[in-house]
Amino acid sequence: MAKITSVEVLQADLKPKVKRTDAVQAFELQETPMVRVTDADGVTGTGYSYTIGTGGSSVVRLLDDHLVPMLLGRDAEDIEAIWRDLFYRVHATTVGALTSIAIAAIDTALWDLRARRAKLPLHKVAGGAKDGIELYYTEGGWLHIPEAELVVEAVRAKERGFGGAKLKVGRPHVAEDVSRIRAVREQVGPAWDIMTDANQGFRLDEAIRRARFYEELDVAWFEEPIHADDVHAHVRLAASTSVPIAVGESMYSLSQFKDYLQQGACSIVQVDVGRIGGVTPWLKVAHLAEAFNVPVCPHFLMELHLPLCCAVPNSRWLEYIPQLDLVTEAGIRIEDGKAMASTEPGLGIAWDWKALEPHIVHRKTHGPS
C-alpha cells in the first residue's frame, strides 16, 4: 500500500510562443493546473491539465476546496476508485469542462506516481502497444496566417519530416479556405496529409457545403465542423461526405464518445486527456474507439499524449504543438517524423522546476509539506 501523505496544488501560466487563432477564438494563455502527489515512501507523481486562457483559477479552487482533501490517506494505487469518488463528490458540476480539467490533473499525477513506483514508463504501464507515433504539424496553420506564409510553413514542416499539417478553416467565404488549402496542396504534393479544423465554427448547412469543396483537395479530416453537442448534425454531415469527420477535444465524458461512435457520427476520435478527466477515462475512450475500428488522434498536450498514443494500438497521429519545452529539461525525442516514447519512469516529462518557478501564480500544500 502506498498511502498519500501530501498533495501540492499549483498553477503555472505559460504564454504561447506563437500567435494562435482559429474560427472562434484565440489561444491567449496556457493556464496549467498542476498536482503533485507524494506517498508514504516519499515517491512523488506530477500531473497537469490546461485551459487556453480562462478558468484556471476556478480549476485550482475546485482542487483546493473540494477534490484534493479527499486524497490524503488514500492508497495511491486505487486509481479507478479515487477517480469515481472524485467524480461523484462533485457530481452536480459534471459532466463539465472545469470539473474534468481538475480531475485530470489529479488522475495524471496518480498515473505518474504508479509508473514511477513500478520504475516503468507510462506507455508500458498503460498498454505498451508501440514505441513511437507519427507527427503532424499545427503551429504553421493558424487562421490569421497569410496564404503565402501558410505554404512556407507547410513545406518547412514536410522538410522536417512531419507527415502532415493542420490548417485552420473558417474564413468568411469557402473560396478563401479552398484557396489556402489548394495552395498548400500544390506545394506539398498528393502524398502528404492536410488536416482541416473548423473549431465548431459552422452550422450544418455550411459544414456540408464546405466539406464538398474539401473533398477534391483530399484532406485527411474535417475537425470539429459543428458544435460538439449536436450528434445528429454530425451524423448527417458524415453521411454527406467522404471526408473523415474528427471530433473529441470538446467532449468531456465516455458516454459522449459512445453516442458519436454508435451513431456513426465520426471517423476519428480526438480525445483530450486534459478535458476527458485524465488517463483513466482517456484509455477507456481509446479502447472504445478501437472496438468501432476508429483511430485515435488526440488533441494538444503532445508531451502527455505521446505515451498514451504508444500505449494503445489504434493511435494514428500525434499533434505537434510544443509548449512544455519552456519548462522542461528536454523535449520529446523525434526520429524520422515519429515522436518516440520516453523510456524514463513516469509520464516521461522532465520538469525544470527552476524554469517553471517564474510562471507559478498559485501554490498550496495539503498535508505535511
TORKOL-4160 file (C-alpha; in steps of 0.2 Angstrom, whole numbers, padded with zeros to 4 digits, m for minus):
369
<pt num="1" X="0000" Y="0000" Z="0000"/>
<pt num="2" X="0006" Y="0017" Z="m0005"/>
<pt num="3" X="m0004" Y="0030" Z="0006"/>
<pt num="4" X="m0005" Y="0048" Z="0000"/>
<pt num="5" X="0003" Y="0059" Z="0013"/>
<pt num="6" X="0003" Y="0076" Z="0005"/>
<pt num="7" X="m0003" Y="0085" Z="m0011"/>
<pt num="8" X="0003" Y="0101" Z="m0018"/>
<pt num="9" X="m0008" Y="0111" Z="m0030"/>
<pt num="10" X="0000" Y="0123" Z="m0042"/>
<pt num="11" X="m0005" Y="0134" Z="m0057"/>
<pt num="12" X="0008" Y="0139" Z="m0070"/>
<pt num="13" X="0004" Y="0151" Z="m0083"/>
<pt num="14" X="0013" Y="0148" Z="m0100"/>
<pt num="15" X="0012" Y="0160" Z="m0114"/>
<pt num="16" X="0011" Y="0153" Z="m0132"/>
<pt num="17" X="0027" Y="0155" Z="m0142"/>
<pt num="18" X="0017" Y="0160" Z="m0157"/>
<pt num="19" X="0000" Y="0168" Z="m0160"/>
<pt num="20" X="m0014" Y="0155" Z="m0161"/>
<pt num="21" X="m0031" Y="0159" Z="m0169"/>
<pt num="22" X="m0045" Y="0149" Z="m0176"/>
<pt num="23" X="m0063" Y="0152" Z="m0182"/>
<pt num="24" X="m0070" Y="0156" Z="m0165"/>
<pt num="25" X="m0056" Y="0161" Z="m0153"/>
<pt num="26" X="m0038" Y="0165" Z="m0149"/>
<pt num="27" X="m0026" Y="0154" Z="m0138"/>
<pt num="28" X="m0022" Y="0168" Z="m0125"/>
<pt num="29" X="m0013" Y="0158" Z="m0112"/>
<pt num="30" X="m0010" Y="0140" Z="m0106"/>
<pt num="31" X="m0016" Y="0141" Z="m0088"/>
<pt num="32" X="m0008" Y="0125" Z="m0081"/>
<pt num="33" X="m0016" Y="0117" Z="m0066"/>
<pt num="34" X="m0003" Y="0105" Z="m0058"/>
<pt num="35" X="m0005" Y="0092" Z="m0044"/>
<pt num="36" X="0010" Y="0084" Z="m0035"/>
<pt num="37" X="0005" Y="0068" Z="m0025"/>
<pt num="38" X="0018" Y="0061" Z="m0013"/>
<pt num="39" X="0016" Y="0044" Z="m0004"/>
<pt num="40" X="0022" Y="0037" Z="0012"/>
<pt num="41" X="0038" Y="0031" Z="0004"/>
<pt num="42" X="0042" Y="0048" Z="m0002"/>
<pt num="43" X="0038" Y="0045" Z="m0021"/>
<pt num="44" X="0030" Y="0060" Z="m0030"/>
<pt num="45" X="0019" Y="0059" Z="m0045"/>
<pt num="46" X="0016" Y="0075" Z="m0055"/>
<pt num="47" X="0000" Y="0078" Z="m0066"/>
<pt num="48" X="m0007" Y="0093" Z="m0075"/>
<pt num="49" X="m0020" Y="0099" Z="m0087"/>
<pt num="50" X="m0024" Y="0116" Z="m0095"/>
<pt num="51" X="m0035" Y="0130" Z="m0101"/>
<pt num="52" X="m0032" Y="0141" Z="m0115"/>
<pt num="53" X="m0034" Y="0157" Z="m0105"/>
<pt num="54" X="m0049" Y="0157" Z="m0094"/>
<pt num="55" X="m0055" Y="0147" Z="m0079"/>
<pt num="56" X="m0038" Y="0142" Z="m0072"/>
<pt num="57" X="m0041" Y="0150" Z="m0055"/>
<pt num="58" X="m0058" Y="0141" Z="m0054"/>
<pt num="59" X="m0050" Y="0124" Z="m0058"/>
<pt num="60" X="m0037" Y="0126" Z="m0044"/>
<pt num="61" X="m0050" Y="0132" Z="m0032"/>
<pt num="62" X="m0060" Y="0117" Z="m0036"/>
<pt num="63" X="m0045" Y="0106" Z="m0032"/>
<pt num="64" X="m0040" Y="0115" Z="m0016"/>
<pt num="65" X="m0058" Y="0116" Z="m0009"/>
<pt num="66" X="m0066" Y="0100" Z="m0014"/>
<pt num="67" X="m0055" Y="0087" Z="m0023"/>
<pt num="68" X="m0038" Y="0086" Z="m0016"/>
<pt num="69" X="m0043" Y="0085" Z="0003"/>
<pt num="70" X="m0051" Y="0068" Z="m0002"/>
<pt num="71" X="m0034" Y="0061" Z="m0007"/>
<pt num="72" X="m0025" Y="0061" Z="0009"/>
<pt num="73" X="m0023" Y="0044" Z="0017"/>
<pt num="74" X="m0029" Y="0035" Z="0002"/>
<pt num="75" X="m0020" Y="0021" Z="m0007"/>
<pt num="76" X="m0012" Y="0029" Z="m0022"/>
<pt num="77" X="m0014" Y="0013" Z="m0032"/>
<pt num="78" X="m0033" Y="0014" Z="m0031"/>
<pt num="79" X="m0034" Y="0025" Z="m0046"/>
<pt num="80" X="m0051" Y="0019" Z="m0053"/>
<pt num="81" X="m0059" Y="0020" Z="m0035"/>
<pt num="82" X="m0052" Y="0038" Z="m0032"/>
<pt num="83" X="m0057" Y="0044" Z="m0050"/>
<pt num="84" X="m0075" Y="0038" Z="m0046"/>
<pt num="85" X="m0075" Y="0046" Z="m0029"/>
<pt num="86" X="m0069" Y="0062" Z="m0035"/>
<pt num="87" X="m0082" Y="0062" Z="m0049"/>
<pt num="88" X="m0097" Y="0059" Z="m0038"/>
<pt num="89" X="m0091" Y="0071" Z="m0025"/>
<pt num="90" X="m0094" Y="0085" Z="m0037"/>
<pt num="91" X="m0107" Y="0076" Z="m0047"/>
<pt num="92" X="m0118" Y="0092" Z="m0048"/>
<pt num="93" X="m0105" Y="0100" Z="m0059"/>
<pt num="94" X="m0102" Y="0085" Z="m0070"/>
<pt num="95" X="m0101" Y="0082" Z="m0085"/>
<pt num="96" X="m0092" Y="0099" Z="m0087"/>
<pt num="97" X="m0075" Y="0106" Z="m0093"/>
<pt num="98" X="m0069" Y="0114" Z="m0076"/>
<pt num="99" X="m0073" Y="0098" Z="m0067"/>
<pt num="100" X="m0065" Y="0087" Z="m0080"/>
<pt num="101" X="m0049" Y="0098" Z="m0081"/>
<pt num="102" X="m0047" Y="0097" Z="m0062"/>
<pt num="103" X="m0049" Y="0078" Z="m0060"/>
<pt num="104" X="m0037" Y="0076" Z="m0075"/>
<pt num="105" X="m0023" Y="0085" Z="m0065"/>
<pt num="106" X="m0026" Y="0073" Z="m0051"/>
<pt num="107" X="m0028" Y="0057" Z="m0061"/>
<pt num="108" X="m0012" Y="0060" Z="m0072"/>
<pt num="109" X="m0002" Y="0063" Z="m0056"/>
<pt num="110" X="m0008" Y="0046" Z="m0049"/>
<pt num="111" X="m0003" Y="0038" Z="m0065"/>
<pt num="112" X="0014" Y="0046" Z="m0065"/>
<pt num="113" X="0016" Y="0040" Z="m0047"/>
<pt num="114" X="0011" Y="0022" Z="m0051"/>
<pt num="115" X="0023" Y="0022" Z="m0066"/>
<pt num="116" X="0037" Y="0029" Z="m0055"/>
<pt num="117" X="0034" Y="0016" Z="m0042"/>
<pt num="118" X="0034" Y="0002" Z="m0055"/>
<pt num="119" X="0050" Y="0010" Z="m0062"/>
<pt num="120" X="0042" Y="0009" Z="m0079"/>
<pt num="121" X="0037" Y="0022" Z="m0092"/>
<pt num="122" X="0019" Y="0027" Z="m0094"/>
<pt num="123" X="0016" Y="0019" Z="m0111"/>
<pt num="124" X="0022" Y="0002" Z="m0104"/>
<pt num="125" X="0011" Y="0003" Z="m0088"/>
<pt num="126" X="m0004" Y="0008" Z="m0099"/>
<pt num="127" X="m0003" Y="m0004" Z="m0113"/>
<pt num="128" X="0014" Y="m0005" Z="m0122"/>
<pt num="129" X="0007" Y="m0006" Z="m0139"/>
<pt num="130" X="0021" Y="0003" Z="m0148"/>
<pt num="131" X="0036" Y="0014" Z="m0146"/>
<pt num="132" X="0033" Y="0029" Z="m0157"/>
<pt num="133" X="0019" Y="0038" Z="m0166"/>
<pt num="134" X="0019" Y="0049" Z="m0182"/>
<pt num="135" X="0018" Y="0068" Z="m0180"/>
<pt num="136" X="0008" Y="0081" Z="m0189"/>
<pt num="137" X="0012" Y="0100" Z="m0188"/>
<pt num="138" X="m0001" Y="0113" Z="m0182"/>
<pt num="139" X="0009" Y="0128" Z="m0177"/>
<pt num="140" X="0010" Y="0135" Z="m0195"/>
<pt num="141" X="m0008" Y="0133" Z="m0199"/>
<pt num="142" X="m0017" Y="0146" Z="m0189"/>
<pt num="143" X="m0031" Y="0156" Z="m0197"/>
<pt num="144" X="m0023" Y="0173" Z="m0196"/>
<pt num="145" X="m0008" Y="0167" Z="m0206"/>
<pt num="146" X="m0007" Y="0174" Z="m0224"/>
<pt num="147" X="m0008" Y="0161" Z="m0238"/>
<pt num="148" X="0010" Y="0163" Z="m0244"/>
<pt num="149" X="0016" Y="0160" Z="m0226"/>
<pt num="150" X="0005" Y="0146" Z="m0224"/>
<pt num="151" X="0013" Y="0137" Z="m0239"/>
<pt num="152" X="0030" Y="0141" Z="m0232"/>
<pt num="153" X="0026" Y="0133" Z="m0215"/>
<pt num="154" X="0019" Y="0118" Z="m0223"/>
<pt num="155" X="0034" Y="0115" Z="m0235"/>
<pt num="156" X="0046" Y="0118" Z="m0220"/>
<pt num="157" X="0036" Y="0105" Z="m0210"/>
<pt num="158" X="0037" Y="0092" Z="m0223"/>
<pt num="159" X="0056" Y="0095" Z="m0225"/>
<pt num="160" X="0057" Y="0092" Z="m0206"/>
<pt num="161" X="0050" Y="0075" Z="m0208"/>
<pt num="162" X="0032" Y="0078" Z="m0202"/>
<pt num="163" X="0019" Y="0068" Z="m0211"/>
<pt num="164" X="0006" Y="0081" Z="m0212"/>
<pt num="165" X="0000" Y="0098" Z="m0206"/>
<pt num="166" X="m0016" Y="0106" Z="m0199"/>
<pt num="167" X="m0024" Y="0121" Z="m0207"/>
<pt num="168" X="m0037" Y="0130" Z="m0198"/>
<pt num="169" X="m0053" Y="0134" Z="m0209"/>
<pt num="170" X="m0067" Y="0146" Z="m0206"/>
<pt num="171" X="m0063" Y="0161" Z="m0217"/>
<pt num="172" X="m0079" Y="0171" Z="m0221"/>
<pt num="173" X="m0081" Y="0163" Z="m0238"/>
<pt num="174" X="m0077" Y="0145" Z="m0243"/>
<pt num="175" X="m0067" Y="0151" Z="m0258"/>
<pt num="176" X="m0054" Y="0158" Z="m0246"/>
<pt num="177" X="m0052" Y="0141" Z="m0237"/>
<pt num="178" X="m0051" Y="0132" Z="m0253"/>
<pt num="179" X="m0038" Y="0144" Z="m0260"/>
<pt num="180" X="m0027" Y="0142" Z="m0244"/>
<pt num="181" X="m0029" Y="0123" Z="m0244"/>
<pt num="182" X="m0026" Y="0122" Z="m0263"/>
<pt num="183" X="m0010" Y="0132" Z="m0262"/>
<pt num="184" X="m0003" Y="0121" Z="m0249"/>
<pt num="185" X="m0008" Y="0105" Z="m0258"/>
<pt num="186" X="0001" Y="0111" Z="m0274"/>
<pt num="187" X="0017" Y="0113" Z="m0265"/>
<pt num="188" X="0017" Y="0098" Z="m0254"/>
<pt num="189" X="0010" Y="0086" Z="m0267"/>
<pt num="190" X="m0003" Y="0072" Z="m0265"/>
<pt num="191" X="0007" Y="0060" Z="m0254"/>
<pt num="192" X="0006" Y="0072" Z="m0238"/>
<pt num="193" X="m0008" Y="0074" Z="m0227"/>
<pt num="194" X="m0018" Y="0090" Z="m0224"/>
<pt num="195" X="m0029" Y="0091" Z="m0209"/>
<pt num="196" X="m0043" Y="0104" Z="m0208"/>
<pt num="197" X="m0050" Y="0111" Z="m0192"/>
<pt num="198" X="m0066" Y="0122" Z="m0190"/>
<pt num="199" X="m0066" Y="0123" Z="m0171"/>
<pt num="200" X="m0085" Y="0121" Z="m0171"/>
<pt num="201" X="m0087" Y="0137" Z="m0182"/>
<pt num="202" X="m0101" Y="0131" Z="m0194"/>
<pt num="203" X="m0119" Y="0127" Z="m0195"/>
<pt num="204" X="m0124" Y="0110" Z="m0203"/>
<pt num="205" X="m0128" Y="0118" Z="m0220"/>
<pt num="206" X="m0112" Y="0127" Z="m0221"/>
<pt num="207" X="m0102" Y="0112" Z="m0215"/>
<pt num="208" X="m0109" Y="0101" Z="m0228"/>
<pt num="209" X="m0106" Y="0114" Z="m0241"/>
<pt num="210" X="m0088" Y="0116" Z="m0236"/>
<pt num="211" X="m0084" Y="0098" Z="m0235"/>
<pt num="212" X="m0089" Y="0096" Z="m0253"/>
<pt num="213" X="m0075" Y="0108" Z="m0258"/>
<pt num="214" X="m0063" Y="0100" Z="m0246"/>
<pt num="215" X="m0066" Y="0083" Z="m0254"/>
<pt num="216" X="m0057" Y="0087" Z="m0270"/>
<pt num="217" X="m0042" Y="0093" Z="m0261"/>
<pt num="218" X="m0041" Y="0076" Z="m0252"/>
<pt num="219" X="m0040" Y="0082" Z="m0234"/>
<pt num="220" X="m0036" Y="0070" Z="m0221"/>
<pt num="221" X="m0050" Y="0075" Z="m0210"/>
<pt num="222" X="m0063" Y="0089" Z="m0206"/>
<pt num="223" X="m0061" Y="0093" Z="m0187"/>
<pt num="224" X="m0074" Y="0100" Z="m0176"/>
<pt num="225" X="m0085" Y="0106" Z="m0190"/>
<pt num="226" X="m0101" Y="0109" Z="m0179"/>
<pt num="227" X="m0104" Y="0112" Z="m0161"/>
<pt num="228" X="m0100" Y="0096" Z="m0151"/>
<pt num="229" X="m0116" Y="0094" Z="m0143"/>
<pt num="230" X="m0126" Y="0091" Z="m0159"/>
<pt num="231" X="m0123" Y="0072" Z="m0163"/>
<pt num="232" X="m0137" Y="0071" Z="m0175"/>
<pt num="233" X="m0130" Y="0085" Z="m0186"/>
<pt num="234" X="m0113" Y="0076" Z="m0186"/>
<pt num="235" X="m0122" Y="0060" Z="m0192"/>
<pt num="236" X="m0130" Y="0070" Z="m0206"/>
<pt num="237" X="m0113" Y="0078" Z="m0211"/>
<pt num="238" X="m0104" Y="0061" Z="m0210"/>
<pt num="239" X="m0117" Y="0053" Z="m0222"/>
<pt num="240" X="m0115" Y="0068" Z="m0234"/>
<pt num="241" X="m0096" Y="0067" Z="m0237"/>
<pt num="242" X="m0081" Y="0055" Z="m0240"/>
<pt num="243" X="m0070" Y="0067" Z="m0229"/>
<pt num="244" X="m0067" Y="0059" Z="m0212"/>
<pt num="245" X="m0075" Y="0069" Z="m0198"/>
<pt num="246" X="m0065" Y="0071" Z="m0182"/>
<pt num="247" X="m0072" Y="0076" Z="m0165"/>
<pt num="248" X="m0067" Y="0075" Z="m0147"/>
<pt num="249" X="m0057" Y="0090" Z="m0140"/>
<pt num="250" X="m0074" Y="0097" Z="m0134"/>
<pt num="251" X="m0081" Y="0081" Z="m0126"/>
<pt num="252" X="m0080" Y="0078" Z="m0108"/>
<pt num="253" X="m0086" Y="0060" Z="m0105"/>
<pt num="254" X="m0085" Y="0042" Z="m0111"/>
<pt num="255" X="m0104" Y="0042" Z="m0114"/>
<pt num="256" X="m0102" Y="0057" Z="m0126"/>
<pt num="257" X="m0090" Y="0047" Z="m0137"/>
<pt num="258" X="m0101" Y="0032" Z="m0136"/>
<pt num="259" X="m0115" Y="0041" Z="m0143"/>
<pt num="260" X="m0104" Y="0048" Z="m0158"/>
<pt num="261" X="m0097" Y="0030" Z="m0161"/>
<pt num="262" X="m0113" Y="0021" Z="m0160"/>
<pt num="263" X="m0122" Y="0033" Z="m0172"/>
<pt num="264" X="m0108" Y="0034" Z="m0185"/>
<pt num="265" X="m0106" Y="0052" Z="m0182"/>
<pt num="266" X="m0087" Y="0052" Z="m0183"/>
<pt num="267" X="m0072" Y="0043" Z="m0191"/>
<pt num="268" X="m0058" Y="0050" Z="m0180"/>
<pt num="269" X="m0058" Y="0052" Z="m0161"/>
<pt num="270" X="m0048" Y="0066" Z="m0154"/>
<pt num="271" X="m0050" Y="0063" Z="m0135"/>
<pt num="272" X="m0040" Y="0075" Z="m0125"/>
<pt num="273" X="m0033" Y="0069" Z="m0108"/>
<pt num="274" X="m0034" Y="0086" Z="m0100"/>
<pt num="275" X="m0053" Y="0088" Z="m0104"/>
<pt num="276" X="m0059" Y="0070" Z="m0103"/>
<pt num="277" X="m0053" Y="0069" Z="m0085"/>
<pt num="278" X="m0036" Y="0061" Z="m0085"/>
<pt num="279" X="m0028" Y="0045" Z="m0091"/>
<pt num="280" X="m0041" Y="0033" Z="m0083"/>
<pt num="281" X="m0055" Y="0039" Z="m0095"/>
<pt num="282" X="m0044" Y="0043" Z="m0109"/>
<pt num="283" X="m0039" Y="0024" Z="m0110"/>
<pt num="284" X="m0057" Y="0019" Z="m0110"/>
<pt num="285" X="m0061" Y="0031" Z="m0124"/>
<pt num="286" X="m0047" Y="0024" Z="m0134"/>
<pt num="287" X="m0052" Y="0006" Z="m0132"/>
<pt num="288" X="m0070" Y="0010" Z="m0136"/>
<pt num="289" X="m0064" Y="0018" Z="m0152"/>
<pt num="290" X="m0054" Y="0003" Z="m0156"/>
<pt num="291" X="m0070" Y="m0008" Z="m0154"/>
<pt num="292" X="m0078" Y="0003" Z="m0168"/>
<pt num="293" X="m0062" Y="0002" Z="m0179"/>
<pt num="294" X="m0059" Y="0020" Z="m0177"/>
<pt num="295" X="m0042" Y="0028" Z="m0174"/>
<pt num="296" X="m0037" Y="0040" Z="m0160"/>
<pt num="297" X="m0028" Y="0056" Z="m0164"/>
<pt num="298" X="m0028" Y="0066" Z="m0148"/>
<pt num="299" X="m0029" Y="0085" Z="m0146"/>
<pt num="300" X="m0015" Y="0096" Z="m0140"/>
<pt num="301" X="m0004" Y="0091" Z="m0124"/>
<pt num="302" X="0008" Y="0082" Z="m0135"/>
<pt num="303" X="0020" Y="0078" Z="m0121"/>
<pt num="304" X="0007" Y="0069" Z="m0111"/>
<pt num="305" X="m0002" Y="0061" Z="m0126"/>
<pt num="306" X="0014" Y="0054" Z="m0133"/>
<pt num="307" X="0015" Y="0039" Z="m0120"/>
<pt num="308" X="m0004" Y="0037" Z="m0121"/>
<pt num="309" X="m0003" Y="0035" Z="m0140"/>
<pt num="310" X="0011" Y="0022" Z="m0138"/>
<pt num="311" X="0000" Y="0013" Z="m0125"/>
<pt num="312" X="m0014" Y="0009" Z="m0137"/>
<pt num="313" X="m0014" Y="0000" Z="m0154"/>
<pt num="314" X="m0027" Y="0012" Z="m0163"/>
<pt num="315" X="m0017" Y="0028" Z="m0162"/>
<pt num="316" X="m0013" Y="0036" Z="m0179"/>
<pt num="317" X="m0006" Y="0054" Z="m0176"/>
<pt num="318" X="0001" Y="0065" Z="m0163"/>
<pt num="319" X="m0002" Y="0083" Z="m0164"/>
<pt num="320" X="0014" Y="0093" Z="m0163"/>
<pt num="321" X="0011" Y="0109" Z="m0153"/>
<pt num="322" X="0027" Y="0112" Z="m0142"/>
<pt num="323" X="0023" Y="0121" Z="m0126"/>
<pt num="324" X="0031" Y="0112" Z="m0111"/>
<pt num="325" X="0049" Y="0114" Z="m0119"/>
<pt num="326" X="0049" Y="0131" Z="m0110"/>
<pt num="327" X="0048" Y="0122" Z="m0093"/>
<pt num="328" X="0056" Y="0105" Z="m0096"/>
<pt num="329" X="0074" Y="0100" Z="m0096"/>
<pt num="330" X="0072" Y="0090" Z="m0113"/>
<pt num="331" X="0059" Y="0090" Z="m0127"/>
<pt num="332" X="0051" Y="0074" Z="m0134"/>
<pt num="333" X="0063" Y="0064" Z="m0145"/>
<pt num="334" X="0059" Y="0064" Z="m0164"/>
<pt num="335" X="0066" Y="0051" Z="m0176"/>
<pt num="336" X="0061" Y="0050" Z="m0194"/>
<pt num="337" X="0045" Y="0060" Z="m0192"/>
<pt num="338" X="0040" Y="0050" Z="m0177"/>
<pt num="339" X="0039" Y="0055" Z="m0158"/>
<pt num="340" X="0047" Y="0042" Z="m0148"/>
<pt num="341" X="0040" Y="0037" Z="m0131"/>
<pt num="342" X="0052" Y="0041" Z="m0116"/>
<pt num="343" X="0060" Y="0026" Z="m0108"/>
<pt num="344" X="0061" Y="0035" Z="m0091"/>
<pt num="345" X="0049" Y="0030" Z="m0077"/>
<pt num="346" X="0033" Y="0040" Z="m0076"/>
<pt num="347" X="0025" Y="0052" Z="m0089"/>
<pt num="348" X="0041" Y="0055" Z="m0097"/>
<pt num="349" X="0041" Y="0073" Z="m0093"/>
<pt num="350" X="0057" Y="0080" Z="m0086"/>
<pt num="351" X="0051" Y="0096" Z="m0077"/>
<pt num="352" X="0063" Y="0110" Z="m0075"/>
<pt num="353" X="0057" Y="0117" Z="m0058"/>
<pt num="354" X="0068" Y="0132" Z="m0059"/>
<pt num="355" X="0062" Y="0137" Z="m0076"/>
<pt num="356" X="0044" Y="0134" Z="m0070"/>
<pt num="357" X="0045" Y="0144" Z="m0055"/>
<pt num="358" X="0043" Y="0162" Z="m0063"/>
<pt num="359" X="0027" Y="0155" Z="m0071"/>
<pt num="360" X="0019" Y="0149" Z="m0055"/>
<pt num="361" X="0004" Y="0160" Z="m0049"/>
<pt num="362" X="m0004" Y="0149" Z="m0036"/>
<pt num="363" X="0003" Y="0136" Z="m0024"/>
<pt num="364" X="m0005" Y="0127" Z="m0009"/>
<pt num="365" X="0001" Y="0111" Z="0000"/>
<pt num="366" X="m0012" Y="0099" Z="0008"/>
<pt num="367" X="m0005" Y="0088" Z="0022"/>
<pt num="368" X="0013" Y="0089" Z="0028"/>
<pt num="369" X="0024" Y="0100" Z="0017"/>
